Amino acid sequence: MKKKFSISDEIALINTFFKSHRLPAYVPNTDSNVVRAGKSFISLGVKLGDGARISAIEARLRELSEVISESRGEATPVRLRNLPLQLEIPHPERQPIMWDNPEVQAHAAALGKSFGYKGEQLELLDFEATPHVLISGTTGSGKSTLLQVLLTSLCQSTPPSELRLFLIDMKNEDLPPFAKLPHVQEVATTGESAARLLTWVRDEKDRRIAAGGKKHQRIVLVIDELAELTSTLKEQNVKSSVFGSILAIGRSKSINVIAATQKPLASIVGSVAKSNFPLRLVGRVLSADDAKVAAGQSGTGAEYLPGKGSFLYVDGSEVRRFQSYLIPDIQRQAELVADQWMEQAALPWVPVGFFANEER
């Protein structure tokens, strides 16, 4: 049976755990030391005593999670974060952060909200500053929802005259609501069409290089399930260098990539992402090894995230926990965005003919 939650009781339980395992650390039970991140999670500052080692606390996280889970009567993963050192635990009455149409600048997108000692902050992705982003997370992490939130916000903030989307979704599950937006140039849902779309974007990158320093409309290539695309390129005999060249040079030519993957395997992610995806949005993964590949570094604790929209914003050494927005009716929200830009729906752009015989 689920027990009534008390933050003071939980802090006492954690301190008893530290003491019983001879860990010279403690959690002060003061208001200034407790950060309530809405109804997403709670952060508890950890103070280290003489001779304390962070690695010793990390080694006991699974046991601590079991102790708190037993006390609460529900699964309660505990994550340790650094700078400042804190324990993060899910809120006992977790509720999603509902989409509230946050206003952001053009070529940027709202992701969700982070919470710290300075209060609540809007988490943003700015394509003027970030070339490419990799979203990782297993089933139940909220990866698909975060991808939809990102695209909704980006298309809401940026007119079609300045932004064109190329979508690859061979499972045809998460991106169909966006197919009719005026920003969308093409959608690929088969292996053959995905290979041609990718090749066209690569060729457009080459055309822009040849054109010199002209200002170009932004292209965003969206790939839902990078693992599926990787295997498809092999089947279609498309060299991996096609995708690699888009990642390596695209940024300087206003070509950005958003890639999502459920399986952050080194064989898939490591070969293309090591230096080309500076920003990682990492949800719940199954192991520390998966977390290392997804985040591009070890020690983030992504394997301890509870899922359901809990993510890490990983940009180099900067790692922040945030909660993704939830859009209850993504189809309706996409229709509202399309209506917003109705007058620009027929604007001409670049000639694209390779999908002429396929239905969008």
C-alpha positions as CSV (number, residue, x, y, z in Angstrom):
1,M,0.0,0.0,0.0
2,K,1.2,3.5,-0.9
3,K,2.3,5.4,2.2
4,K,1.5,9.0,2.8
5,F,4.5,11.1,1.8
6,S,6.6,13.2,4.2
7,I,9.7,14.9,3.0
8,S,11.1,15.0,6.5
9,D,10.6,11.2,6.9
10,E,12.3,10.6,3.6
11,I,15.3,12.7,4.5
12,A,15.5,10.9,7.8
13,L,15.4,7.6,5.9
14,I,18.2,8.7,3.6
15,N,20.4,9.9,6.4
16,T,19.8,6.6,8.3
17,F,20.9,4.8,5.1
18,F,24.0,6.8,4.8
19,K,24.9,6.1,8.4
20,S,24.2,2.4,8.2
21,H,26.5,2.1,5.2
22,R,29.2,4.3,6.9
23,L,28.9,7.0,4.2
24,P,30.1,10.3,5.7
25,A,27.3,12.4,4.1
26,Y,23.9,13.7,5.1
27,V,20.9,15.6,3.7
28,P,20.0,18.8,5.7
29,N,16.3,19.0,6.5
30,T,15.9,22.7,5.7
31,D,13.6,24.5,3.3
32,S,16.6,26.0,1.5
33,N,18.0,22.6,0.8
34,V,14.9,21.1,-0.7
35,V,13.9,22.0,-4.3
36,R,10.4,21.0,-5.3
37,A,10.3,20.8,-9.1
38,G,6.6,21.4,-9.5
39,K,5.1,17.9,-9.3
40,S,7.9,16.4,-11.4
41,F,10.7,15.6,-8.9
42,I,12.3,16.7,-5.7
43,S,16.0,17.6,-5.3
44,L,17.7,17.2,-2.0
45,G,21.1,18.8,-1.4
46,V,23.8,16.4,-0.1
47,K,26.6,17.6,2.2
48,L,29.8,15.6,2.3
49,G,31.7,14.9,5.5
50,D,35.4,14.3,6.0
51,G,36.7,11.6,3.7
52,A,33.5,11.3,1.8
53,R,33.7,10.1,-1.8
54,I,31.0,10.8,-4.3
55,S,31.8,7.5,-6.0
56,A,30.8,5.6,-2.8
57,I,27.4,7.2,-2.8
58,E,27.0,6.4,-6.5
59,A,27.8,2.8,-5.8
60,R,24.9,2.6,-3.3
61,L,22.2,4.3,-5.5
62,R,20.4,1.1,-6.4
63,E,20.2,0.0,-2.8
64,L,19.0,3.5,-1.8
65,S,16.3,3.3,-4.5
66,E,15.1,0.0,-3.2
67,V,14.9,1.4,0.4
68,I,12.9,4.4,-0.7
69,S,10.7,2.3,-3.0
70,E,9.8,0.0,-0.2
71,S,9.0,3.0,2.1
72,R,6.8,4.6,-0.5
73,G,5.2,1.4,-1.7
74,E,6.0,2.2,-5.4
75,A,9.0,2.1,-7.7
76,T,11.2,5.2,-6.9
77,P,14.5,5.5,-8.8
78,V,17.0,7.9,-7.2
79,R,19.5,9.8,-9.3
80,L,22.6,11.6,-8.0
81,R,23.6,14.8,-9.8
82,N,26.6,17.0,-9.4
83,L,27.4,20.7,-9.2
84,P,25.6,21.1,-6.8
85,L,25.5,17.5,-5.4
86,Q,21.9,16.5,-5.0
87,L,19.7,13.4,-4.9
88,E,16.8,13.6,-7.3
89,I,13.7,11.6,-6.5
90,P,10.3,11.5,-8.3
91,H,7.5,13.5,-6.9
92,P,5.1,11.2,-5.0
93,E,2.1,12.7,-6.8
94,R,3.7,13.2,-10.2
95,Q,1.8,15.2,-12.8
96,P,2.9,16.2,-16.3
97,I,3.7,19.8,-17.3
98,M,1.0,20.7,-19.7
99,W,1.7,22.6,-22.9
100,D,0.9,26.3,-22.3
101,N,2.0,27.8,-25.7
102,P,5.2,29.4,-24.4
103,E,6.4,32.3,-26.6
104,V,9.9,31.8,-28.0
105,Q,12.0,33.5,-30.7
106,A,12.1,32.4,-34.3
107,H,14.3,29.4,-35.0
108,A,14.0,28.2,-31.4
109,A,11.8,25.7,-29.6
110,A,10.5,25.2,-26.1
111,L,11.2,21.7,-24.6
112,G,9.9,21.9,-21.1
113,K,10.9,23.2,-17.7
114,S,13.8,22.8,-15.4
115,F,13.9,23.6,-11.7
116,G,16.7,24.8,-9.5
117,Y,17.5,27.0,-6.6
118,K,16.7,30.0,-8.8
119,G,13.2,28.6,-9.5
120,E,11.5,27.4,-12.6
121,Q,13.1,28.0,-16.0
122,L,11.9,27.4,-19.6
123,E,14.2,25.0,-21.4
124,L,14.9,26.0,-25.0
125,L,16.6,24.7,-28.1
126,D,18.0,27.5,-30.3
127,F,19.0,26.4,-33.8
128,E,21.1,29.6,-34.2
129,A,23.4,28.2,-31.5
130,T,22.9,24.5,-31.8
131,P,23.5,22.6,-35.0
132,H,22.1,19.2,-34.3
133,V,20.3,17.4,-31.5
134,L,20.0,13.7,-30.5
135,I,17.0,12.6,-28.5
136,S,17.4,9.2,-26.8
137,G,15.1,7.2,-24.5
138,T,13.6,3.8,-24.2
139,T,9.8,2.9,-24.3
140,G,8.0,5.0,-21.7
141,S,10.7,7.7,-21.5
142,G,8.6,10.3,-23.4
143,K,11.0,10.5,-26.3
144,S,8.2,10.7,-28.9
145,T,6.3,13.3,-26.9
146,L,9.4,15.4,-26.6
147,L,10.0,15.2,-30.3
148,Q,6.4,16.4,-31.0
149,V,6.7,19.2,-28.5
150,L,10.0,20.4,-30.1
151,L,8.5,20.4,-33.6
152,T,5.3,22.1,-32.5
153,S,7.1,24.9,-30.8
154,L,9.6,25.3,-33.6
155,C,6.9,25.6,-36.3
156,Q,4.8,27.8,-34.1
157,S,7.7,30.3,-33.6
158,T,9.1,30.3,-37.1
159,P,7.3,31.2,-40.4
160,P,7.4,28.7,-43.3
161,S,9.2,31.4,-45.3
162,E,12.2,30.8,-43.0
163,L,11.9,27.1,-42.2
164,R,11.4,23.9,-44.1
165,L,11.2,20.5,-42.6
166,F,12.1,17.1,-44.1
167,L,10.7,14.3,-42.1
168,I,11.8,10.6,-42.1
169,D,9.4,8.4,-40.1
170,M,9.5,4.8,-41.5
171,K,7.3,3.6,-38.7
172,N,4.8,6.3,-39.6
173,E,3.8,6.7,-36.0
174,D,5.0,10.0,-34.4
175,L,5.3,12.5,-37.3
176,P,2.0,12.1,-39.3
177,P,0.4,15.0,-37.4
178,F,3.0,17.4,-38.9
179,A,2.8,16.2,-42.5
180,K,0.4,18.9,-43.6
181,L,2.1,21.8,-41.9
182,P,3.1,24.5,-44.5
183,H,6.7,24.2,-43.2
184,V,7.0,20.5,-44.3
185,Q,8.6,20.1,-47.7
186,E,8.7,16.2,-47.8
187,V,7.9,13.2,-45.7
188,A,9.5,9.8,-46.2
189,T,7.9,6.7,-44.8
190,T,9.7,4.0,-46.8
191,G,13.3,2.9,-47.1
192,E,13.5,4.0,-50.7
193,S,12.0,7.4,-50.1
194,A,14.1,8.0,-47.0
195,A,17.3,7.2,-48.9
196,R,16.3,9.6,-51.7
197,L,15.3,12.3,-49.2
198,L,18.6,12.1,-47.4
199,T,20.5,12.2,-50.7
200,W,18.6,15.3,-51.8
201,V,19.4,17.1,-48.5
202,R,23.1,16.2,-49.0
203,D,23.0,17.6,-52.5
204,E,21.2,20.7,-51.3
205,K,24.1,21.2,-48.9
206,D,26.5,20.9,-51.8
207,R,24.5,23.4,-53.8
208,R,24.7,25.9,-50.9
209,I,28.4,25.5,-50.6
210,A,28.7,26.2,-54.4
211,A,26.5,29.3,-54.0
212,G,28.9,30.8,-51.5
213,G,28.0,33.1,-48.6
214,K,24.3,33.6,-49.5
215,K,21.7,33.5,-46.7
216,H,19.6,30.4,-46.9
217,Q,16.3,29.3,-45.5
218,R,16.7,26.9,-42.7
219,I,16.3,23.2,-43.4
220,V,15.6,20.9,-40.5
221,L,16.0,17.2,-41.2
222,V,14.0,15.2,-38.7
223,I,14.7,11.5,-38.2
224,D,12.4,9.4,-36.0
225,E,14.4,6.3,-35.1
226,L,18.0,6.7,-36.1
227,A,18.5,2.9,-35.8
228,E,15.9,2.2,-38.5
229,L,17.5,4.8,-40.8
230,T,21.0,3.3,-40.3
231,S,19.8,-0.2,-41.4
232,T,17.8,1.3,-44.3
233,L,20.8,3.1,-45.7
234,K,22.7,-0.2,-45.8
235,E,19.7,-1.9,-47.5
236,Q,19.5,0.9,-50.1
237,N,23.3,0.9,-50.6
238,V,23.6,4.5,-49.5
239,K,27.0,5.3,-48.0
240,S,27.0,6.5,-44.4
241,S,29.1,9.4,-45.6
242,V,25.9,10.9,-47.0
243,F,24.5,11.4,-43.5
244,G,27.9,12.2,-42.1
245,S,28.5,15.1,-44.5
246,I,25.1,16.6,-43.6
247,L,26.0,16.5,-40.0
248,A,29.6,17.8,-40.5
249,I,28.9,20.7,-42.8
250,G,25.2,21.4,-42.6
251,R,25.3,23.8,-39.7
252,S,27.2,26.5,-41.6
253,K,24.7,26.2,-44.4
254,S,21.5,26.5,-42.2
255,I,20.9,22.7,-42.3
256,N,20.1,21.2,-38.9
257,V,19.3,17.6,-37.8
258,I,17.0,16.3,-35.1
259,A,17.5,12.6,-34.7
260,A,15.6,10.4,-32.2
261,T,16.5,6.8,-31.2
262,Q,15.0,4.3,-28.8
263,K,18.2,2.2,-28.8
264,P,21.3,4.3,-28.1
265,L,23.7,1.6,-29.2
266,A,27.3,2.4,-29.8
267,S,27.1,0.7,-33.2
268,I,24.4,3.1,-34.3
269,V,24.9,6.3,-32.3
270,G,28.7,6.2,-31.8
271,S,29.6,6.0,-35.4
272,V,27.9,9.3,-36.4
273,A,27.2,11.2,-33.2
274,K,30.5,11.5,-31.3
275,S,31.4,15.0,-32.5
276,N,28.3,16.0,-34.5
277,F,25.6,16.0,-31.9
278,P,26.8,18.5,-29.3
279,L,23.3,18.6,-27.7
280,R,21.8,15.4,-26.3
281,L,18.3,15.1,-24.8
282,V,18.5,11.9,-22.8
283,G,15.5,10.2,-21.3
284,R,15.3,7.0,-19.3
285,V,17.6,4.3,-20.6
286,L,18.1,0.7,-19.5
287,S,21.7,0.7,-18.3
288,A,24.7,2.8,-17.5
289,D,26.3,1.7,-20.8
290,D,23.2,3.0,-22.7
291,A,23.4,6.2,-20.7
292,K,27.0,6.7,-21.6
293,V,26.4,6.3,-25.3
294,A,23.2,8.4,-25.3
295,A,24.8,11.3,-23.4
296,G,28.2,11.0,-25.0
297,Q,29.8,10.9,-21.5
298,S,29.6,8.7,-18.4
299,G,28.2,9.6,-15.0
300,T,25.0,11.4,-16.0
301,G,22.7,8.9,-14.2
302,A,20.2,8.7,-17.0
303,E,19.6,5.1,-16.1
304,Y,18.0,6.3,-12.9
305,L,15.5,8.6,-14.6
306,P,11.8,7.6,-13.9
307,G,10.6,8.1,-17.5
308,K,7.4,9.8,-18.5
309,G,9.0,13.0,-19.7
310,S,12.0,13.2,-17.4
311,F,15.1,14.2,-19.4
312,L,18.6,15.4,-19.1
313,Y,19.8,18.3,-21.2
314,V,23.4,17.4,-22.0
315,D,25.6,20.0,-23.6
316,G,29.3,19.3,-23.1
317,S,29.9,19.3,-19.3
318,E,26.6,21.0,-18.6
319,V,23.9,18.5,-17.5
320,R,20.5,19.7,-16.4
321,R,17.4,17.8,-15.5
322,F,14.1,19.0,-17.1
323,Q,10.6,17.8,-17.5
324,S,9.2,17.8,-21.0
325,Y,5.8,19.4,-21.8
326,L,2.9,17.2,-22.6
327,I,0.5,18.1,-25.5
328,P,-2.7,16.2,-24.9
329,D,-4.0,16.4,-28.5
330,I,-1.0,16.7,-30.9
331,Q,-3.2,16.4,-34.0
332,R,-5.3,19.4,-32.9
333,Q,-2.3,21.4,-31.9
334,A,-0.7,20.8,-35.3
335,E,-3.9,22.0,-37.0
336,L,-3.7,25.2,-34.9
337,V,-0.1,25.8,-36.0
338,A,-1.1,25.2,-39.7
339,D,-4.0,27.7,-39.3
340,Q,-1.6,30.3,-37.8
341,W,0.5,30.3,-41.0
342,M,-2.3,29.7,-43.5
343,E,-1.4,32.8,-45.6
344,Q,2.1,31.5,-46.1
345,A,1.1,27.9,-47.0
346,A,1.5,28.5,-50.8
347,L,4.9,30.2,-50.7
348,P,7.3,28.8,-53.2
349,W,10.6,27.5,-52.1
350,V,13.2,25.2,-53.7
351,P,12.1,22.9,-56.6
352,V,11.6,19.3,-55.2
353,G,10.6,16.8,-57.8
354,F,11.8,13.4,-56.6
355,F,8.6,12.8,-54.6
356,A,6.3,13.8,-57.4
357,N,4.7,10.4,-57.8
358,E,4.3,9.6,-54.1
359,E,1.5,10.7,-51.8
360,R,2.5,12.9,-48.8
